Every structure is written in structure tokens, then in C-alpha cells.
Amino acid sequence: MTIALGIIAHDGIVVAADTEETTGYMKSSQTKILSVLGGMTVGEPNETVSMEYKKDDPLGACAITGAGNSGYIDCIGMKFAEEFAGNPGKDLEYVFGKCLKEFYDEHVIPFAAFPDHDRPQLEMLVAVHRMSRSNLFVTDRSTIRSVQKYKAVGMGSVFAEIILKRLWRPADIPSTQILAAYIAFMAKEHIESCGKYTTVTTLHGPRPFVLTDKGVPLKTVYPDKAITHMAWQEIDDLERIFRKYYAKTEVNAVWNLISEIELSSAQKSKGQQ
């Protein structure tokens, strides 16, 4: 199990996941985001990585992650990567959906009668940027759908989406990267089976460049990079900040609110006398 999430920004999509993998009583670290640039898969990131953005490239870029049985996640992830690279001109929701159904028919449904703990489980999250369009797809059993704003999968998904519902707002990529790291950090702090390091992968898309006071986009700015991976040291520094300040900030906010309510109540009582 895991925590993995995708958040749509103004100019791209940010995907984050923890790296904890559990087998029985054993825990290990495993990178859970598969990156695809055109037809090329990108290996495990251990530093900031930049790949050239090609404006007219119909293949685009893709980031794939998921939660569930690790072997199943790896297998269907590679199949999605192959479908993404091999179908540049087709509806990806249909292509991924067909691939997912075939995978379920062959590898999941045969185990449907097994006890719960023996049945294979998987949830997939797929971020795609192609031909100036960004999409975030999520699977639910053998179905797949496009989502808006954000989505989380895995053991920590309910907790993560409660926080996302409260905190999400339209933002640029740097702000969204910090938000994604924070949500993953909170899930690792509070939810069992979510832990180890966090990885953050970003798909960069073009954005309108606004020059007028009325917000009229005059031209489109294309990014230098199609995919970037945040360095682990950068994420570690963010988590140190979160750990040092988030609890204190939350406590102060609640008690400031209590003080405001008490003051308001006292003023109302005084006015009624």
C-alpha cells in the first residue's frame, strides 16, 4: 500500500508518491513513479533531471504511479507506458481503458473468489501531457476516468483528499510541488504503510504569458523541460520545515480562532446588557 497523488497546476501536473514497500513484516524503499518522455522511459530519479521539451512532439510526456500489489503495479505501469508511446494520435482514456480491462481479465478476475487478503489489488494514477493538453486519469477496478484538480490513491488517499479539499487552489508549478510534498508528508506522518522518502515528478506544459492589466494572454510560453524530478535533498529540506512548523502553526491557528470567538461572544453579551 502507499500514498500517491496528482495535482493539476496552471502549467502542468505534479505527481508525488512515498517510497515505502511492505512485504509481510519487511519494509524497503522503492521508487513508485514511472516517467515516460515520448517513447523513452526514465529511470529512478536521485537528482533534479531535465529533459528537452519539444513543442511539436505528438508523443509528449507521461508519469505513472499506483497503489496495491507491487508486481501488478509495475506490470500494468509498463503496459500503460507502452500504450502511451505507441498511440500518439488516439484517445488515451480509451486506450488505457482497453489495456486495463484486458489486464483485469487475464490477471485479476481469475483470483476473484480468493479471500480478501489473497486477491490482487491495484489503483493507478496516470498524468499525461500531449499536444499542449494535460490530463490526470485514475482507475477504479477495471474502469478509468479523467479527473479535475487532484486525486490520491492508496492507503492514505482518503486522508490526503480531505486535506487537498481544504487546501487546493489554482497555482503555478512551484507552489503545487510544495503542496504535493506537504500532502505526502502528512500522510506519511499519520497513516500506517505510508512512509520512507517522497518522490515528486512534474510534467511541464505551455502557459499563456500575460502582459496586459486585463489579463489578456498575448502569447504562449513553452517550457524548457518536459519532465523534472525534485531532488531528494530538496524534498527532505521541505519536510524538515513541515515537521518544525506545521504542528505549531495549526495549534496557534486554532487557539487564535477560539480567542476570536470568545471575544465576539463577549462583545455580543455586553451589547445586550
C-alpha positions as CSV (number, residue, x, y, z in Angstrom):
1,M,0.0,0.0,0.0
2,T,1.1,3.6,-0.4
3,I,0.2,7.2,-0.9
4,A,0.4,8.6,-4.4
5,L,-1.3,11.8,-5.6
6,G,-1.6,14.0,-8.6
7,I,-2.3,17.7,-8.6
8,I,-3.1,19.8,-11.6
9,A,-1.3,23.2,-11.8
10,H,-1.8,26.2,-14.1
11,D,1.1,25.0,-16.3
12,G,1.4,21.3,-15.7
13,I,0.7,18.3,-13.4
14,V,2.6,17.4,-10.2
15,V,2.7,13.8,-9.1
16,A,4.1,12.7,-5.7
17,A,4.4,9.3,-4.0
18,D,6.1,7.8,-1.0
19,T,8.7,5.0,-1.4
20,E,7.7,2.5,1.3
21,E,7.1,-1.0,0.1
22,T,6.0,-3.7,2.6
23,T,6.3,-7.4,2.3
24,G,5.0,-9.2,5.3
25,Y,6.9,-7.7,8.2
26,M,9.6,-6.3,6.0
27,K,9.8,-2.7,4.8
28,S,12.0,-1.4,1.9
29,S,12.2,1.7,-0.4
30,Q,11.1,1.6,-4.0
31,T,10.5,4.4,-6.5
32,K,6.9,4.3,-7.5
33,I,6.6,6.9,-10.3
34,L,7.4,5.7,-13.8
35,S,8.2,8.6,-16.2
36,V,7.9,8.5,-19.9
37,L,9.2,11.1,-22.3
38,G,7.9,10.3,-25.8
39,G,8.8,6.7,-26.3
40,M,11.6,6.7,-23.7
41,T,11.1,5.6,-20.1
42,V,13.1,7.4,-17.4
43,G,14.8,5.5,-14.6
44,E,14.9,6.2,-10.9
45,P,15.5,9.9,-10.1
46,N,18.1,10.7,-7.5
47,E,18.7,14.3,-8.5
48,T,17.0,17.1,-10.5
49,V,16.6,15.8,-14.0
50,S,15.6,17.9,-17.1
51,M,14.5,16.7,-20.4
52,E,14.2,18.8,-23.6
53,Y,10.7,20.0,-24.4
54,K,9.6,19.5,-28.0
55,K,6.8,21.8,-29.0
56,D,5.5,19.7,-31.9
57,D,6.2,16.3,-30.4
58,P,3.0,14.3,-30.5
59,L,4.3,11.8,-28.0
60,G,4.5,14.2,-25.1
61,A,5.3,13.1,-21.5
62,C,3.6,10.8,-19.0
63,A,4.0,10.0,-15.3
64,I,2.5,6.7,-14.0
65,T,2.1,5.6,-10.4
66,G,-0.2,3.4,-8.4
67,A,-1.1,1.6,-5.2
68,G,-1.6,-2.1,-4.5
69,N,0.4,-5.3,-5.2
70,S,3.8,-4.1,-6.4
71,G,4.2,-6.7,-9.1
72,Y,0.8,-5.8,-10.6
73,I,1.6,-2.1,-10.4
74,D,4.9,-2.5,-12.2
75,C,3.3,-4.7,-14.9
76,I,0.3,-2.5,-15.7
77,G,2.5,0.6,-15.4
78,M,4.8,-0.7,-18.1
79,K,1.8,-1.6,-20.3
80,F,0.4,1.9,-19.9
81,A,3.8,3.3,-20.8
82,E,3.9,1.2,-24.0
83,E,0.3,2.2,-24.9
84,F,1.2,5.9,-24.3
85,A,4.2,5.7,-26.6
86,G,2.6,3.6,-29.2
87,N,-0.7,5.6,-29.7
88,P,0.2,9.2,-30.3
89,G,-2.9,10.1,-32.2
90,K,-5.6,8.3,-30.2
91,D,-7.9,8.9,-27.2
92,L,-5.7,7.9,-24.3
93,E,-8.6,7.3,-21.9
94,Y,-10.0,4.7,-24.4
95,V,-6.5,3.2,-25.0
96,F,-5.7,3.0,-21.3
97,G,-9.2,1.7,-20.5
98,K,-8.9,-1.2,-23.1
99,C,-5.5,-2.1,-21.7
100,L,-6.8,-2.1,-18.1
101,K,-9.8,-4.3,-19.0
102,E,-7.5,-6.8,-20.7
103,F,-5.2,-6.8,-17.7
104,Y,-8.1,-7.4,-15.3
105,D,-9.5,-10.2,-17.4
106,E,-6.1,-12.0,-17.5
107,H,-4.6,-11.3,-14.1
108,V,-7.2,-10.1,-11.6
109,I,-10.6,-11.7,-12.2
110,P,-9.2,-15.3,-12.0
111,F,-8.5,-14.5,-8.3
112,A,-11.9,-13.0,-7.6
113,A,-13.0,-16.0,-5.5
114,F,-9.9,-15.9,-3.3
115,P,-10.1,-14.4,0.3
116,D,-9.7,-10.6,0.5
117,H,-6.0,-10.7,1.6
118,D,-5.1,-13.0,-1.3
119,R,-6.9,-11.0,-4.1
120,P,-4.6,-8.8,-6.1
121,Q,-5.4,-5.1,-5.7
122,L,-4.4,-2.1,-7.7
123,E,-5.2,1.6,-8.3
124,M,-3.4,3.5,-10.9
125,L,-2.8,7.3,-11.4
126,V,-1.6,8.5,-14.8
127,A,-0.6,12.1,-15.6
128,V,-0.3,12.9,-19.3
129,H,0.8,15.9,-21.3
130,R,0.5,15.8,-25.0
131,M,0.0,18.4,-27.7
132,S,-0.5,21.2,-25.3
133,R,-3.1,19.4,-23.2
134,S,-2.8,17.9,-19.7
135,N,-4.9,15.1,-18.3
136,L,-5.0,13.2,-15.0
137,F,-6.5,9.7,-15.1
138,V,-7.4,7.4,-12.2
139,T,-8.5,3.8,-12.3
140,D,-11.2,2.2,-10.1
141,R,-11.1,-1.6,-10.6
142,S,-11.4,-2.2,-14.3
143,T,-12.6,1.4,-15.1
144,I,-10.7,4.6,-15.8
145,R,-11.7,8.2,-15.8
146,S,-10.3,11.7,-16.1
147,V,-10.3,13.9,-13.0
148,Q,-10.1,17.6,-12.4
149,K,-8.0,19.4,-9.8
150,Y,-6.4,16.5,-7.9
151,K,-6.6,12.8,-7.0
152,A,-5.0,10.4,-4.5
153,V,-4.7,6.6,-4.4
154,G,-3.6,4.1,-1.8
155,M,-3.9,3.6,1.9
156,G,-3.5,7.3,2.6
157,S,-5.8,8.5,-0.2
158,V,-8.9,9.4,2.0
159,F,-6.7,11.3,4.4
160,A,-4.8,13.1,1.6
161,E,-8.0,14.1,-0.2
162,I,-9.5,15.6,3.0
163,I,-6.5,17.9,3.2
164,L,-6.5,18.6,-0.5
165,K,-10.2,19.6,-0.4
166,R,-9.3,22.1,2.2
167,L,-6.1,23.5,0.8
168,W,-6.2,23.1,-3.0
169,R,-6.4,26.3,-5.1
170,P,-5.2,27.0,-8.7
171,A,-1.5,27.7,-8.5
172,D,1.7,27.6,-10.5
173,I,4.1,24.6,-10.5
174,P,6.5,25.6,-7.7
175,S,3.6,26.2,-5.3
176,T,1.9,23.0,-6.4
177,Q,5.1,21.0,-5.9
178,I,5.4,22.2,-2.3
179,L,1.7,21.4,-1.7
180,A,2.2,17.9,-3.1
181,A,5.2,17.3,-0.8
182,Y,3.2,18.6,2.2
183,I,0.3,16.3,1.5
184,A,2.6,13.3,1.1
185,F,4.4,14.3,4.3
186,M,1.1,14.5,6.3
187,A,0.0,11.0,5.0
188,K,3.4,9.5,6.0
189,E,3.1,11.1,9.4
190,H,-0.4,9.8,10.1
191,I,-1.3,6.8,8.0
192,E,0.2,3.3,8.5
193,S,2.0,1.8,5.5
194,C,2.9,5.3,4.1
195,G,6.5,6.2,4.7
196,K,10.2,6.4,3.7
197,Y,11.2,9.1,1.1
198,T,8.9,11.1,-1.1
199,T,9.4,11.5,-4.8
200,V,7.9,14.4,-6.8
201,T,7.7,14.3,-10.6
202,T,6.4,17.2,-12.7
203,L,5.0,17.4,-16.2
204,H,5.5,20.9,-17.6
205,G,3.1,22.3,-20.2
206,P,2.9,25.6,-22.0
207,R,1.4,28.5,-20.3
208,P,-0.1,31.8,-21.5
209,F,2.2,34.8,-20.9
210,V,0.1,37.7,-19.7
211,L,1.3,41.3,-20.4
212,T,-1.9,43.4,-20.1
213,D,-3.5,44.7,-17.0
214,K,-6.8,43.0,-18.0
215,G,-5.1,39.6,-18.0
216,V,-5.3,39.1,-21.8
217,P,-2.8,36.3,-22.9
218,L,-0.7,37.7,-25.7
219,K,1.5,34.7,-26.4
220,T,2.2,31.1,-25.2
221,V,5.4,30.4,-23.4
222,Y,6.8,26.8,-23.9
223,P,8.9,25.3,-21.1
224,D,12.5,24.3,-21.5
225,K,11.8,21.0,-19.8
226,A,9.0,18.4,-20.3
227,I,9.7,16.4,-17.1
228,T,11.5,17.3,-13.9
229,H,12.2,15.4,-10.7
230,M,12.7,17.2,-7.5
231,A,16.0,16.3,-5.8
232,W,15.5,14.2,-2.7
233,Q,17.6,16.7,-0.7
234,E,15.1,19.5,-1.7
235,I,12.2,17.3,-0.5
236,D,14.0,16.4,2.7
237,D,14.5,20.2,3.4
238,L,10.8,20.8,2.9
239,E,9.9,18.0,5.2
240,R,12.2,19.4,7.9
241,I,10.3,22.7,7.6
242,F,6.9,21.0,7.7
243,R,7.9,19.0,10.8
244,K,9.3,22.1,12.6
245,Y,6.4,24.4,11.9
246,Y,3.1,22.7,10.8
247,A,2.0,21.5,14.3
248,K,2.9,24.8,15.9
249,T,1.1,26.7,13.2
250,E,-2.0,24.5,13.4
251,V,-2.2,24.9,17.2
252,N,-1.8,28.7,17.0
253,A,-4.4,29.0,14.3
254,V,-7.0,27.0,16.4
255,W,-6.3,29.0,19.6
256,N,-6.5,32.3,17.7
257,L,-9.8,31.2,16.4
258,I,-11.0,30.3,19.9
259,S,-9.9,33.7,21.2
260,E,-11.7,35.5,18.3
261,I,-14.9,33.5,19.1
262,E,-14.7,34.2,22.8
263,L,-14.1,37.9,22.1
264,S,-17.0,38.1,19.7
265,S,-19.3,36.3,22.2
266,A,-18.2,38.7,25.0
267,Q,-18.9,41.8,22.8
268,K,-22.4,40.4,21.9
269,S,-23.2,39.8,25.6
270,K,-22.0,43.3,26.6
271,G,-24.1,44.8,23.8
272,Q,-27.2,43.0,25.0
273,Q,-26.9,44.3,28.6
